[in-house]
Structures are given as C-alpha cells and as structure tokens.
Amino acid sequence: MQRRTFVTASAATLAFPALMAQTLPSGPIRIIVGFSPGGGTDILARLMAQKLSVMWNTSVLVENKAGATGTIAAEYVAKQPSDGTTLLMAHINSHAIAPALFARLGYSIESDFAPIALVGVTPNLLICNDKQQARTVADMVALCKKNPGKISFGSAGTGSAQHLALEMFKLAAKIDAIHVPYKGSAPMLTDLIGGQIDYSFDTMTAATPHVKGGKVIAMAQTRQKRAKGHPNVPTMAESGFAGFEATTWYGLVGPGKLPSVIAKRMNDDINKVLAMPDVMEKFEQNGAEDGGGSTEKFGSFIQEEAKKWAKVVKDAGVKADV
C-alpha cells in the first residue's frame, strides 16, 4: 500500500511540469502594444517579452498597433482567440480613460478582457526642452499666465493620460494652454526636443532616456512620492500643488475567455520576472514601480481606476476627437 502510494505520488510529481507546460500556448505569443515603438508602453513590453521568451522557451513578440490612445490595439485583442497566443499590454488609456471618453467603444473592459498581471505604475514627468527659460513649475505657470493660450503642451493623444494630466493641471493652476496631441510619446518627444512644442506631461518611462541624455529637462513628477529612478525631481505636491497625482500604469491582459489556468500560470511567471534584480533596476530607472500581485488584484485595480478617471473626464469636460 505504501509502495503504491509512493509510485502514484512520484508519477504525479513527474507529470506536474508537463501539466504546467500545457497551460501555455505551444507556439509564439504576441504582446500587442497600442502605441508607437519607443514609447513607455513599448519599452516595458519589450523588457517583459525578452524575459518571458526565455522562461517560456518560445518566441514572445511585441507588435505595435498605434492609434486612438491605445483603443485600436485593445479592440483588436478583444476579438482574438482566447488561447493565450495574443496578449495586450493594457494601459490606463485603453482600460480606465477610454470607457468614459468614448460613447461607442468596440470593447468592454469588464467582459472582453481577462486580467493577468499589473506590470507597473509610473508618474508622469513634467518636461520641457532645453530652449525653455521657464524650468520650474512656478515659472512655467507664470509664463502661461503671461501668454494665455500660446504655450503648447504635447501628449500621446487626445484623452491620453498625459492629456488628462495637463487638463487637471490647467484647472489647478487656472491657466490656458494649447494641447497638441500625437500618436504616442515617441513622435511627441521628437517635436519637443526639436522645439516644435514647449512642454509635456509625459510618462516617466518614455521621458527618462531623454532626461538622462540631457535632451529634455525634468521639472516635476506626478505621484505623491518621488520615484526611485528620479530622486532629485520634486513632485507636483512639493511644487505647490498639494494632492496632485496623475499616474500611468501598464498591465498584461488576455481576451475575455482566456482560461483561468493560463492566466494564473502567466501571472506566476510575470511576478517572477518582476522580482528579477536586473528587471527591477531597469523598471526603477524608468519610474515603473509597484507591479505584480494576483490576477484578482489587478482586476480590482482596473475597476477602481476606471471610476477615478471617469470622474476626471467629467469634471475636466474632456471630449474625444470626432
């Protein structure tokens, strides 16, 4: 009886790795990004893809489908087979802002997606090019008040997290400024560096390489605490705007009917990747912190964010492009 129990237990132990392997797709996996290459979402997606491809022993490819502040990519993934071969790097734009901004959205965040894992939360950085003389929040506010409707702020698109950060700031500072939307952070940063626009609330992930390279100036960051990667950049609260917080977040989701066993397996491995020292270092350099946790925790986080940003959209009177 004991020997039979031992044999059975041994067989189960040997079968466990094979069972776990079956919870992952046998072929290549795509992570769809709703923004241009070089932007914050793209940077983090490629870091994750590199590690997961090794862990899963299969190709994990990043595919960019930019436009409409990430909703094009989200709608695409919502319609893909729920077999784990196509994932979305979900974003605050597609999963918290867009549902409040667009009357007709081609997907439901509640039913068309299965949360897998929160990848990271980042502040936005208030940045300017090196041609600007106003390089503090106070000086920039004074400049905007002196030149109402003439100082330009770029964003990754109308209704993006960067755009809403600007709208929140305009209300708080009681200023009038020009919003210039782009199709992602990368083309916006090109124009900012070139002097075509003056300022931006951009994701810390996308802006950091240019800040470190001296091409743009970081004036403030938009979480209540300073990010580890930018300990010398003051928060908006420290710059005279108490309570101001406008973050950007990223997380992996699958199509709505993704089996829970696949989501759980992927969640376990993503948490392992996020705990790797080199990944932690790179994420901290880009301001991405507080990622990880269970699928359920991420699902609740998305719901809370959707409620928060629905109120911001309403209070700021933000309208989608028609």
Buried (B, 14 or more C-beta within 10 A) or exposed (E): EEEEEEEEEEEEEEEEEEEEEEBBBEEEBBBBBBBBBBBBBBBBBBBBBBBBBEBBEBEBEBEBBBBBBBBBBBBBBBEBEBBBBBBBBBBBBBBBBBBBBBEEBBBEBEEBBBBBBBBBBBBBBBBBBEEBEBEBBEEBBBBBEEEEEEBBBBBBBBBBBBBBBBBBBBEBBEBEBBBBBBBBBBBBBBBBBEEEBBBBBBBBBBBBBBBEEEBBBBBBBBBBEBBEBBEEBBBBBBBBBEEBBBBBBBBBBBBBEBBEBBBBBBBBBBBBBBEEEEBBEBBBBBBBBBBBBBBEBBBEBBBEBBEBBBEBBEEBEBEBEE
